[in-house]
Amino acid sequence: MDTLQEVLKKGDTTVVDVRTPAEYMGGHVAGSINIPVNEIVTRLDEFGQMKNVVVCCASGIRSQLASKVLQQHHINCFDGGTWLNVNNYLNN
């Protein structure tokens, strides 16, 4: 299984921030997209177009939930934990 760092270095990774739009606007990973965790099930079709999906949030709780929901719908994804964690890996 790949580590977060390996997934992010693949180059064709989509970072999905599952926080609320207000939280996202307060700071996020550059290039990430915002799909709040409560909208994931209604927006599953968008995930089908993505490769190497990494989900993140503020504390890691919502990203863990999001990754489980996506995996239940047969969407390959990686739980990146906090957006700050993902941002740190991308910038180092």
VMD Tcl script that builds the backbone (N, CA, C; Angstrom):
set m [mol new atoms 276]
animate dup $m
set s [atomselect $m all]
$s set {name element resname resid chain x y z} {
  {N N MET 1 A 0.840 -1.186 0.000}
  {CA C MET 1 A 0.000 0.000 0.000}
  {C C MET 1 A 0.882 1.247 0.000}
  {N N ASP 2 A 0.526 2.211 -0.822}
  {CA C ASP 2 A 1.277 3.456 -0.908}
  {C C ASP 2 A 1.105 4.291 0.358}
  {N N THR 3 A 2.123 5.076 0.654}
  {CA C THR 3 A 2.019 6.053 1.728}
  {C C THR 3 A 1.436 7.344 1.147}
  {N N LEU 4 A 1.035 8.246 2.014}
  {CA C LEU 4 A 0.511 9.530 1.557}
  {C C LEU 4 A 1.526 10.239 0.683}
  {N N GLN 5 A 2.760 10.238 1.092}
  {CA C GLN 5 A 3.810 10.915 0.327}
  {C C GLN 5 A 3.944 10.308 -1.071}
  {N N GLU 6 A 3.875 8.983 -1.181}
  {CA C GLU 6 A 3.977 8.326 -2.483}
  {C C GLU 6 A 2.795 8.681 -3.382}
  {N N VAL 7 A 1.599 8.699 -2.803}
  {CA C VAL 7 A 0.406 9.035 -3.584}
  {C C VAL 7 A 0.503 10.473 -4.096}
  {N N LEU 8 A 0.922 11.384 -3.239}
  {CA C LEU 8 A 0.997 12.794 -3.635}
  {C C LEU 8 A 2.073 13.046 -4.681}
  {N N LYS 9 A 3.116 12.238 -4.693}
  {CA C LYS 9 A 4.198 12.426 -5.662}
  {C C LYS 9 A 3.884 11.845 -7.038}
  {N N LYS 10 A 2.770 11.124 -7.169}
  {CA C LYS 10 A 2.423 10.517 -8.456}
  {C C LYS 10 A 2.156 11.558 -9.530}
  {N N GLY 11 A 1.814 12.764 -9.142}
  {CA C GLY 11 A 1.641 13.828 -10.110}
  {C C GLY 11 A 0.228 14.002 -10.640}
  {N N ASP 12 A -0.549 12.957 -10.680}
  {CA C ASP 12 A -1.925 13.085 -11.174}
  {C C ASP 12 A -2.907 12.875 -10.023}
  {N N THR 13 A -2.557 13.424 -8.873}
  {CA C THR 13 A -3.368 13.281 -7.671}
  {C C THR 13 A -4.397 14.403 -7.581}
  {N N THR 14 A -5.601 14.058 -7.158}
  {CA C THR 14 A -6.641 15.049 -6.892}
  {C C THR 14 A -6.853 15.104 -5.391}
  {N N VAL 15 A -6.595 16.274 -4.802}
  {CA C VAL 15 A -6.826 16.466 -3.377}
  {C C VAL 15 A -8.227 17.037 -3.209}
  {N N VAL 16 A -9.045 16.329 -2.441}
  {CA C VAL 16 A -10.419 16.750 -2.188}
  {C C VAL 16 A -10.546 17.099 -0.709}
  {N N ASP 17 A -10.842 18.359 -0.453}
  {CA C ASP 17 A -11.029 18.852 0.911}
  {C C ASP 17 A -12.503 18.680 1.248}
  {N N VAL 18 A -12.800 17.911 2.292}
  {CA C VAL 18 A -14.189 17.582 2.612}
  {C C VAL 18 A -14.768 18.463 3.731}
  {N N ARG 19 A -14.122 19.579 3.998}
  {CA C ARG 19 A -14.648 20.516 4.988}
  {C C ARG 19 A -15.748 21.370 4.364}
  {N N THR 20 A -16.369 22.207 5.176}
  {CA C THR 20 A -17.396 23.115 4.665}
  {C C THR 20 A -16.755 24.164 3.768}
  {N N PRO 21 A -17.535 24.796 2.889}
  {CA C PRO 21 A -16.975 25.857 2.049}
  {C C PRO 21 A -16.344 26.991 2.858}
  {N N ALA 22 A -16.943 27.343 3.984}
  {CA C ALA 22 A -16.383 28.417 4.816}
  {C C ALA 22 A -15.012 28.029 5.367}
  {N N GLU 23 A -14.882 26.794 5.816}
  {CA C GLU 23 A -13.586 26.322 6.315}
  {C C GLU 23 A -12.555 26.306 5.186}
  {N N TYR 24 A -12.978 25.830 4.039}
  {CA C TYR 24 A -12.098 25.752 2.864}
  {C C TYR 24 A -11.581 27.142 2.486}
  {N N MET 25 A -12.466 28.119 2.520}
  {CA C MET 25 A -12.069 29.483 2.157}
  {C C MET 25 A -11.074 30.074 3.163}
  {N N GLY 26 A -11.054 29.532 4.372}
  {CA C GLY 26 A -10.119 30.000 5.390}
  {C C GLY 26 A -8.697 29.489 5.193}
  {N N GLY 27 A -8.491 28.600 4.272}
  {CA C GLY 27 A -7.180 28.031 3.967}
  {C C GLY 27 A -7.344 26.620 3.462}
  {N N HIS 28 A -6.572 26.264 2.443}
  {CA C HIS 28 A -6.666 24.926 1.851}
  {C C HIS 28 A -5.408 24.614 1.052}
  {N N VAL 29 A -5.294 23.388 0.651}
  {CA C VAL 29 A -4.186 22.951 -0.191}
  {C C VAL 29 A -4.357 23.574 -1.574}
  {N N ALA 30 A -3.314 24.200 -2.071}
  {CA C ALA 30 A -3.363 24.799 -3.404}
  {C C ALA 30 A -3.721 23.736 -4.436}
  {N N GLY 31 A -4.696 24.044 -5.282}
  {CA C GLY 31 A -5.112 23.118 -6.324}
  {C C GLY 31 A -6.142 22.093 -5.887}
  {N N SER 32 A -6.482 22.088 -4.608}
  {CA C SER 32 A -7.482 21.130 -4.127}
  {C C SER 32 A -8.877 21.581 -4.529}
  {N N ILE 33 A -9.812 20.649 -4.456}
  {CA C ILE 33 A -11.206 21.000 -4.705}
  {C C ILE 33 A -12.001 20.741 -3.431}
  {N N ASN 34 A -13.089 21.433 -3.296}
  {CA C ASN 34 A -13.909 21.335 -2.082}
  {C C ASN 34 A -15.203 20.594 -2.376}
  {N N ILE 35 A -15.337 19.425 -1.775}
  {CA C ILE 35 A -16.591 18.669 -1.807}
  {C C ILE 35 A -16.885 18.300 -0.353}
  {N N PRO 36 A -17.771 19.044 0.307}
  {CA C PRO 36 A -18.069 18.759 1.717}
  {C C PRO 36 A -18.497 17.314 1.928}
  {N N VAL 37 A -18.115 16.761 3.069}
  {CA C VAL 37 A -18.379 15.356 3.356}
  {C C VAL 37 A -19.864 15.020 3.228}
  {N N ASN 38 A -20.739 15.944 3.583}
  {CA C ASN 38 A -22.179 15.654 3.507}
  {C C ASN 38 A -22.715 15.678 2.075}
  {N N GLU 39 A -21.884 16.036 1.096}
  {CA C GLU 39 A -22.297 16.050 -0.311}
  {C C GLU 39 A -21.683 14.905 -1.121}
  {N N ILE 40 A -20.840 14.122 -0.500}
  {CA C ILE 40 A -20.104 13.095 -1.246}
  {C C ILE 40 A -21.021 12.128 -1.972}
  {N N VAL 41 A -22.016 11.603 -1.301}
  {CA C VAL 41 A -22.889 10.591 -1.911}
  {C C VAL 41 A -23.636 11.158 -3.114}
  {N N THR 42 A -24.035 12.419 -3.053}
  {CA C THR 42 A -24.767 13.017 -4.173}
  {C C THR 42 A -23.839 13.481 -5.293}
  {N N ARG 43 A -22.533 13.438 -5.058}
  {CA C ARG 43 A -21.573 13.907 -6.069}
  {C C ARG 43 A -20.581 12.812 -6.468}
  {N N LEU 44 A -20.981 11.565 -6.294}
  {CA C LEU 44 A -20.097 10.438 -6.600}
  {C C LEU 44 A -19.599 10.442 -8.037}
  {N N ASP 45 A -20.426 10.912 -8.955}
  {CA C ASP 45 A -20.029 10.911 -10.369}
  {C C ASP 45 A -18.773 11.750 -10.602}
  {N N GLU 46 A -18.577 12.791 -9.808}
  {CA C GLU 46 A -17.388 13.626 -9.953}
  {C C GLU 46 A -16.126 12.847 -9.598}
  {N N PHE 47 A -16.212 11.948 -8.638}
  {CA C PHE 47 A -15.051 11.173 -8.218}
  {C C PHE 47 A -14.633 10.165 -9.271}
  {N N GLY 48 A -15.565 9.718 -10.072}
  {CA C GLY 48 A -15.245 8.764 -11.115}
  {C C GLY 48 A -14.286 9.314 -12.153}
  {N N GLN 49 A -14.195 10.623 -12.260}
  {CA C GLN 49 A -13.306 11.281 -13.222}
  {C C GLN 49 A -11.907 11.524 -12.657}
  {N N MET 50 A -11.714 11.282 -11.361}
  {CA C MET 50 A -10.461 11.620 -10.686}
  {C C MET 50 A -9.538 10.416 -10.567}
  {N N LYS 51 A -8.240 10.703 -10.533}
  {CA C LYS 51 A -7.226 9.679 -10.297}
  {C C LYS 51 A -6.518 10.013 -8.982}
  {N N ASN 52 A -6.078 8.971 -8.308}
  {CA C ASN 52 A -5.310 9.147 -7.069}
  {C C ASN 52 A -5.946 10.172 -6.143}
  {N N VAL 53 A -7.156 9.902 -5.707}
  {CA C VAL 53 A -7.906 10.814 -4.852}
  {C C VAL 53 A -7.354 10.759 -3.427}
  {N N VAL 54 A -7.052 11.943 -2.890}
  {CA C VAL 54 A -6.651 12.085 -1.493}
  {C C VAL 54 A -7.665 13.002 -0.841}
  {N N VAL 55 A -8.333 12.532 0.221}
  {CA C VAL 55 A -9.301 13.364 0.933}
  {C C VAL 55 A -8.656 13.905 2.203}
  {N N CYS 56 A -9.013 15.143 2.544}
  {CA C CYS 56 A -8.472 15.769 3.740}
  {C C CYS 56 A -9.527 16.664 4.379}
  {N N CYS 57 A -9.277 17.032 5.627}
  {CA C CYS 57 A -10.207 17.903 6.361}
  {C C CYS 57 A -9.426 18.674 7.416}
  {N N ALA 58 A -10.073 19.062 8.494}
  {CA C ALA 58 A -9.413 19.837 9.542}
  {C C ALA 58 A -8.686 18.958 10.557}
  {N N SER 59 A -9.324 17.869 10.996}
  {CA C SER 59 A -8.737 17.058 12.063}
  {C C SER 59 A -8.453 15.614 11.652}
  {N N GLY 60 A -8.985 15.192 10.515}
  {CA C GLY 60 A -8.818 13.818 10.061}
  {C C GLY 60 A -10.052 12.955 10.256}
  {N N ILE 61 A -11.026 13.449 11.000}
  {CA C ILE 61 A -12.238 12.660 11.261}
  {C C ILE 61 A -13.125 12.603 10.020}
  {N N ARG 62 A -13.386 13.753 9.415}
  {CA C ARG 62 A -14.242 13.768 8.222}
  {C C ARG 62 A -13.559 13.106 7.031}
  {N N SER 63 A -12.242 13.240 6.920}
  {CA C SER 63 A -11.545 12.583 5.806}
  {C C SER 63 A -11.609 11.070 5.952}
  {N N GLN 64 A -11.550 10.582 7.188}
  {CA C GLN 64 A -11.677 9.147 7.418}
  {C C GLN 64 A -13.071 8.665 7.020}
  {N N LEU 65 A -14.094 9.408 7.402}
  {CA C LEU 65 A -15.468 9.074 7.020}
  {C C LEU 65 A -15.623 9.121 5.504}
  {N N ALA 66 A -15.109 10.177 4.888}
  {CA C ALA 66 A -15.219 10.339 3.437}
  {C C ALA 66 A -14.540 9.188 2.701}
  {N N SER 67 A -13.359 8.798 3.145}
  {CA C SER 67 A -12.651 7.712 2.458}
  {C C SER 67 A -13.414 6.397 2.586}
  {N N LYS 68 A -14.033 6.158 3.733}
  {CA C LYS 68 A -14.826 4.931 3.896}
  {C C LYS 68 A -16.047 4.939 2.980}
  {N N VAL 69 A -16.729 6.077 2.889}
  {CA C VAL 69 A -17.900 6.184 2.015}
  {C C VAL 69 A -17.484 5.970 0.562}
  {N N LEU 70 A -16.411 6.602 0.143}
  {CA C LEU 70 A -15.945 6.458 -1.238}
  {C C LEU 70 A -15.547 5.015 -1.542}
  {N N GLN 71 A -14.844 4.396 -0.628}
  {CA C GLN 71 A -14.441 3.001 -0.838}
  {C C GLN 71 A -15.648 2.068 -0.899}
  {N N GLN 72 A -16.688 2.354 -0.130}
  {CA C GLN 72 A -17.914 1.557 -0.195}
  {C C GLN 72 A -18.577 1.676 -1.561}
  {N N HIS 73 A -18.315 2.776 -2.254}
  {CA C HIS 73 A -18.856 2.989 -3.602}
  {C C HIS 73 A -17.812 2.663 -4.677}
  {N N HIS 74 A -16.801 1.890 -4.275}
  {CA C HIS 74 A -15.778 1.385 -5.193}
  {C C HIS 74 A -14.960 2.492 -5.838}
  {N N ILE 75 A -14.718 3.559 -5.090}
  {CA C ILE 75 A -13.864 4.643 -5.564}
  {C C ILE 75 A -12.566 4.568 -4.774}
  {N N ASN 76 A -11.486 4.380 -5.489}
  {CA C ASN 76 A -10.186 4.263 -4.874}
  {C C ASN 76 A -9.753 5.623 -4.339}
  {N N CYS 77 A -9.427 5.699 -3.060}
  {CA C CYS 77 A -9.007 6.967 -2.483}
  {C C CYS 77 A -8.073 6.719 -1.311}
  {N N PHE 78 A -7.438 7.785 -0.859}
  {CA C PHE 78 A -6.498 7.729 0.242}
  {C C PHE 78 A -6.902 8.767 1.266}
  {N N ASP 79 A -6.934 8.382 2.523}
  {CA C ASP 79 A -7.247 9.314 3.601}
  {C C ASP 79 A -5.986 10.081 3.958}
  {N N GLY 80 A -5.955 11.367 3.593}
  {CA C GLY 80 A -4.781 12.190 3.857}
  {C C GLY 80 A -4.758 12.823 5.231}
  {N N GLY 81 A -5.846 12.677 5.982}
  {CA C GLY 81 A -5.898 13.302 7.308}
  {C C GLY 81 A -6.181 14.790 7.205}
  {N N THR 82 A -5.380 15.582 7.871}
  {CA C THR 82 A -5.619 17.028 7.873}
  {C C THR 82 A -5.104 17.682 6.599}
  {N N TRP 83 A -5.726 18.783 6.230}
  {CA C TRP 83 A -5.264 19.501 5.038}
  {C C TRP 83 A -3.863 20.058 5.277}
  {N N LEU 84 A -3.550 20.405 6.510}
  {CA C LEU 84 A -2.207 20.919 6.815}
  {C C LEU 84 A -1.154 19.829 6.623}
  {N N ASN 85 A -1.501 18.594 6.963}
  {CA C ASN 85 A -0.624 17.466 6.754}
  {C C ASN 85 A -0.347 17.255 5.263}
  {N N VAL 86 A -1.412 17.263 4.475}
  {CA C VAL 86 A -1.281 17.098 3.026}
  {C C VAL 86 A -0.460 18.255 2.453}
  {N N ASN 87 A -0.748 19.462 2.891}
  {CA C ASN 87 A -0.028 20.641 2.417}
  {C C ASN 87 A 1.454 20.525 2.741}
  {N N ASN 88 A 1.773 20.042 3.927}
  {CA C ASN 88 A 3.165 19.869 4.350}
  {C C ASN 88 A 3.892 18.899 3.431}
  {N N TYR 89 A 3.260 17.765 3.103}
  {CA C TYR 89 A 3.894 16.798 2.204}
  {C C TYR 89 A 4.114 17.381 0.811}
  {N N LEU 90 A 3.176 18.166 0.346}
  {CA C LEU 90 A 3.311 18.741 -0.996}
  {C C LEU 90 A 4.385 19.816 -1.073}
  {N N ASN 91 A 4.644 20.472 0.023}
  {CA C ASN 91 A 5.583 21.585 0.020}
  {C C ASN 91 A 6.965 21.215 0.542}
  {N N ASN 92 A 7.209 19.944 0.791}
  {CA C ASN 92 A 8.535 19.501 1.257}
  {C C ASN 92 A 9.118 18.478 0.338}
}
mol reanalyze $m
mol bondsrecalc $m
mol representation Tube
mol addrep $m
